[in-house]
Amino acid sequence: MDEIQLLKNKNVVLGVTGGIAAYKVVDLTSRLVKAGALVDVIMTEAATRFVGPITFQALTHRPVVTEMFSMYQETKIGHVSLGQRADIMIIAPTTANTLAKLAGGFADNMLTTTALACRAPVLLAPAMETGMWQNAATRANVDVLRQRGMILIGPEEGRLASGGSGAGRMIEPPQILEACRWLLGRKGPLAGRRVIVTAGGTRESLDPVRFIGNRSSGKMGFALALAARDRGAQVILIHGPVQTSTAYGVKKVPVQTADQMHAAVLESMGQGDILIMAAAVADYRPASSARQKIKKSQDSLSIELVRTADILQAVASRRNADSRLQLTVGFAAETEDLLKNARKKLAEKKLDLIVANDISATDSGFAVDNNRVTILDADGQDIALPLLSKREVAEKIMDCVAAKLKKMNRKNAKPVGTSGCE
């Protein structure tokens, strides 16, 4: 299940209402189509004042619905057929007027009528002026729609059409797409499972200004969290300081130091079925941290370092028959003897899978968007992947995780053959 397959051939009904943020929905439409979705656009009359229907028709290669009776030439009534075949309905931007109509059950245009007929998940992306968003009537409508099961994403704070700034800005298309993927993946192979993922590096303080760290960007861990989410898992993402922050549908637990990550993992361990340790945790930290900035006063500076707690070793010692944790995945970031060192770590930490990557390569590893890894199974199976984007690598790893978990559960039920990635 890669990024394209989750949306490929899915029927997406995209409702566009009359707000200035309608221009952003052009980008959203393009992203959905590129991901393989079949997109049917419904525009309110007001929406056509901001963006022309021909723009969406050019992107989707499908007719755009703008009038209540424009689809009666079909054998089925338009709003019923669209609502019945939809895998998901997105309304973006969702104006205050449309929120009110949806909450009241109105069916006075093709968009609201289709929403009433739709039995698929409905995702709303509100956009309006701050005063309108904060108005008690709007808040009541939002509460009603949430109680009925509709999912609202945003709005966020930022610059508004009026020139002012505040809450009411429509959330950006990439986040809407991530929310769409989360909704579509809720019944995936990891539905009902809880996955703990660690990401990024840690920072070990020398003084209030300086720290010891590493080059980990956290991109691999974030990609794994999203891949687990897309398979229906509930995800806890424990991450160090990172520039990447978007992870819709994922519970994020930010930490700074190795000790903090150690405590967060052990605290979360009892809640998880799967642990994926993708973080680059510091092996050593300064024995002490200066309270004031260390001044430059001599030619050399000696710093005593002490070992940090071994998180995977702690997990292995606590993992037993009574533990909920069923599967543990580690990472081996090496500069030499890649597979030898990875196999040693796989055995010593009692891991089920380990992902080995050569971080000395210039085209993969830390601080870049690509990775080249080998997935090693405790049962002896190795899978070498070519250079791929980190999102693609994450998809491959999660395929192995899902297959491994399935075989482990089957083996516990009755004897089967060897386990590994399918």
HURAJO-V372437 format. One record per helix or strand of 3 or more residues. SS is the DSSP state (a for helix, b for strand). FROM is the first residue (numbers start at 1). LEN is the number of residues. Records with the same first field share a line. If there is no record, write none. Layout:
SS = FROM-LEN ; FROM-LEN
This chain:
a = 3-5 ; 22-13 ; 47-3 ; 53-8 ; 78-8 ; 96-9 ; 110-8 ; 130-5 ; 136-12 ; 173-12 ; 219-12 ; 258-12 ; 311-8 ; 338-11 ; 390-24
b = 11-6 ; 38-6 ; 88-7 ; 121-6 ; 156-4 ; 165-5 ; 194-6 ; 234-6 ; 251-4 ; 274-4 ; 284-3 ; 305-3 ; 327-8 ; 353-6 ; 373-5 ; 382-3
